[in-house]
Amino acid sequence: MLYYLFIYLHKVFNFPGAGVFQYISFRAAAALIISLFISMIIGKRLINYLKKKQVGETVRDLGLDGQQQKQGTPTMGGLIILAAILVPTILFAKLHNIYIVIVLIATVWLGLIGFLDDYIKVFKKDKKGLPGKLKIMGQIGLGLLVGFTMYFNENIVIREKVIQSAYVPSTEIFNVEGSTLQEKTKIFSKVSIKSTKTTIPFVKNNEFDYSSLISWMGEGASKWTWLVFLPIVIFIIIAVSNGANLTDGLDGLATGTSAIVGVTLGVLAYVSGNIVFANYLNIMYIPNTGELAIYVSAFVGACIGFMWYNSYPAQVFMGDTGSLALGGIIAVFAIMIRKEILIPIFCGIFLAETLSVVMQVSWFKYTKRKYGEGRRIFRMSPLHHHFQKLGYHESKIVMRFLIVGIMLAVLTIVTLKLR
C-alpha cells in the first residue's frame, strides 16, 4: 500500500524522496527491517499472552536429553512469522503483481491449515490435531490453485532468447576494406510467451519443458501438459511443506534452515526477473518475478526475527502454524520462479529429514513382516533425533545442520553457471 501512496506522491506532487519506492532494492530492504521489527515487538507480546493462556507444548517422552525441559513452552508462535511476512509485503510490494498475489494466498492458506492443527491440539486437548487426510486435502487444494494459475494465467510468461544477425565491418577483424561480416548473437525476445519450461541444473541448455513428458502422444499433445504439470506441483507442495514440518524438532532448526533457503530463493528470483543479470548468466528471464524480492526479504526477516525467541533454549515454538507455512511457501516460491527441480539441493536438509523417516518406517515394516521383529536404520527419526541419540548436544546439531544448509545454498547459486 505504501508503494502506491509514494508513487502517487512522486508523480503528482514530485514529493522529495518518494521516487525511491520505484526501486526493488529499497523496498526489499525496508521489508526486511519492518519484518524484523514486527517479529521482535509482536513476538514478546504473543509469548506473554500464550503464557497467560497456558498455551504450552505437550512433549512426548522419547528419552532425549533436555526434552522434558521443553514441556509447557508456548507454541503457535508461527503467528509471529505470518504477521512479519504479510504486513511488510502488503506495505511495500506491488499488490497487482500476479506472483505476489499467489504467494500471499499460499501464506494465508497454509497458515490457516497449521493454525487449525495447533488449535485442536492446544485448546481442544486432542493430541492428534487436524486429521492427516484434511491436511493433505488442504495442500492438494493449494497445489491445484497454484498449478492452474501458473499454467493458464496470461500474466505468467517468460521470454526466450532468439538469434539476432548483425552486419559488422570486416575491417574490425581482418583489416580488409569494402566487405562486411554477419555476426550472430542471442538476445531476449521482446515478446513474452506462455511456456511450461523450467530450470534444470548441471546441463548445458539448462531448461526442461514439461510438455516433453507427453511428447510420445504425438502432435497436439502439448495442450494436455497441464495433466502432468498439476500433479507435479501438488507433489512438490506436499513434500516440501511436510519436510519443513518434520525438520521442526530442535530449537531454531526449521527457522534457520528456512532463512537460508529464503536468501537463496531471493537471489534466484532477483536474477531471473532482471533482464541484465538473466542475459549475463544465460538463464531464463521471467518478467515481474523481481518483485518477489520484497516478499522473500520479509520472509527472511520473519525467520531471523523469530529465531530471537526460538533459538536454544526456545521461549516459543512455531508449531504447525509456522512449519507447514514455511515449507509450503518455499515450494510455491520455487515453482513460480521455475527453480523447483533445484529443490533437492537447496532444501537438502528438509529432504534428508523426510528420507530418514521414510527409510526408517519402510525398513521397520519390511523387517517386521520378514523376520517377525521390526528393525531400524537410525536410532531415531527424523534424522536430527538420531544425532541426539548419539549424544550430540541440540545446539551443536542445529549449528552443523545450518552449516550444511549454507553449503547447499552456495551450490544452488553455483548451478547458475556450472553446466
CORRA-V277493 format. One record per helix or strand. SS is the DSSP state (A for helix, B for strand). FROM is the first residue (numbers start at 0). LEN is the number of residues. Records with the same first field share a line. If there is no record, write none. Layout:
SS: FROM-LEN ; FROM-LEN
//
This chain:
A: 1-12 ; 17-5 ; 23-29 ; 67-3 ; 77-15 ; 97-25 ; 131-21 ; 169-3 ; 209-8 ; 220-4 ; 225-22 ; 252-20 ; 274-7 ; 288-22 ; 318-18 ; 339-7 ; 347-24 ; 382-7 ; 393-21
B: 55-1 ; 73-1 ; 157-2 ; 160-9 ; 179-9 ; 192-1 ; 196-3 ; 206-3 ; 284-1 ; 315-1
//
